[in-house]
């Protein structure tokens, strides 16, 4: 199983979107969920990108989530913890 840069980027955005108000441990727990689902091919997904964007699995990617657009367009330079 190979990680692509897109996988790493989407995992980071998912962690931010799901645990933006949490401490390090909370963010780490979200990362563990992502990794476990990827390793176990949750719902048949074979990439991290597929796991995190699977409908209704991580609320940050739901169409109705007001922070979704900010996560999609975020850049490394942005101070995301202040804007998302």
N, C-alpha and C positions, 0 to 999 in steps of 0.2 A: 504494500500500500504506500503510495507516494503522495506527499503533500505538494500542492501547487501554490504559487503566490496568491492566486485568487482564493484558495481555501484559507490561507492564513489571514488574509485581509477580511474575508467574510466572518471568520471566527472572531477576530478582534472586534469587528463592528457589532456582532451578536452579543459578545460579552459586555460591551459598553451599553448596548441597548437594553439588555436584560438586567444588568446589575450595576447600572450607573450610580445608584445611591448606596451601594454595598461597599464594605471594606474589602481588602485583598482576599480574604478567605471566601467571601461571597462570590467574587469574580472568579476565583479558582474553581469553585463548585460548578459554575456554569461551564467553564472550560472542560471540566471532567465529564459533564453530561454530553457535550459536543463530541469529545474524543471517544467516549464509550459508544455512543450511537454510531459514529463513523466506523469504529472497529467491528461492531456487531452488525453492520449493514442494515441499520434500522429502516424499516419500511422499504428495503431493497436499495437504499441509497448507498453508493460506493464512494462518494466524495464528501468532504466536509461542506463544500458549497451546497451540495444537494441536501445534506442533513439539516443545515441551518435555515434553508429557504423552503423546506417542505411546509406546505400550508398548515397553519395553526399549531406549529410545533414550538416556535419562539415568537412571542407576541410582538417583539420589535419589528418583525417582518410582515405582520398582518397589514393588509391594505388600509384598514381603518386606524392604524397606529399613527398618531400625529408626528412621531419622531422618525418614521421610516425614511422620509425624503432626506432628512439631515444625516442619517446613517449611510444612506446610499451615496451621498455626495461628499462625505467627510474626507478630509485630507490629513495626513500626518501632522502638518503644521497647525491645524486647528486645535483650539483648546476645547475639546469635545465635552469634557466633564462639565463645562460651564454652559454649553449650548444644547445639550441633549438631555 
